[in-house]
């Protein structure tokens, strides 16, 4: 089973994603809403893929977190955003 980490600062969106992914047979290993939490969960949960919001709570962005995900842990990232 593929393990997915959701990084999204809007909790209702994150919960919807979690439900959809689990219905499709994925294991959601966690939901992070800011950079530091995302980095910690990459290390501890070792997801196979990350669904990443571009704008997160705090001063660092999802883009910065994605760089760490790929460069340090070689975890692929799919960006999500409601921005046009």
N, C-alpha and C positions, 0 to 999 in steps of 0.2 A: 504494500500500500504506500502510495506517495504521501510524504509529509509536507504540509503547506503551512507557512507562517504568514499571517495577515498583519500588515502594518498600515493602520488606518486610524485617523484621529476622530472620526465620527462614529461613535459606538453603534448606532443603529445600522449603519452601512456595513460595519465589520460583522455584526451579528447576522445580517442577511447573507453576506458572503460565506460565513461559516456554515450556515444551514444549507445553502446551495451546494457547497463543496462536499459536505458530508453526505448529502443525498446522491452525489455523483460518485461516492466511494473513496474520497480523499480523507486523510486524517489531518485535521487542523490542530497543530501543535501549540498554537497560542495566538493571541492578538496583542500587538504592541501599538501604543498611540504616540510614542515619541522616539527620537533617535537612540537615546541611551538604552531604553528598554528593548528596542529592536536589535541592537548590537549584542546585548546580553542574551537574548533568546536565540540568536544565530549560533552563539557559542554553546549554549546549554541544550537546545532542542535539536540542532543539526537538521534543519528542514531540507527537503530536496529542491524546493522552489519557494519564492517569496512573492506575494502580491503586495505591491508597495504604492501607497499614496505619495504623491509628490510633496504636498504641503502637510507638515506634521506639527504637533504642539512643540513649543520650544524654539530655539534659535537655529537648529540644524534641520535640513530638509531630507526628504526621502531620496533625493538624488545623491546626497552625501552618504546616506546609509547604504544605498545600492552599490556605491563604489567600494565600501568595506565588504559588503556581502560577496561581491565578485572577486576583488583583489585578494582578500584574506581567506575567505572560505570557499570560493569557487561555486557559490550558490547563484543560479540564474534568477533574474528579477523580471517581473512583469509590472510595468507602471500602470497605476490607475489614477484618474483625475476627473473631476467634474468641471474643470476649467475648459473654456473654449479657446 
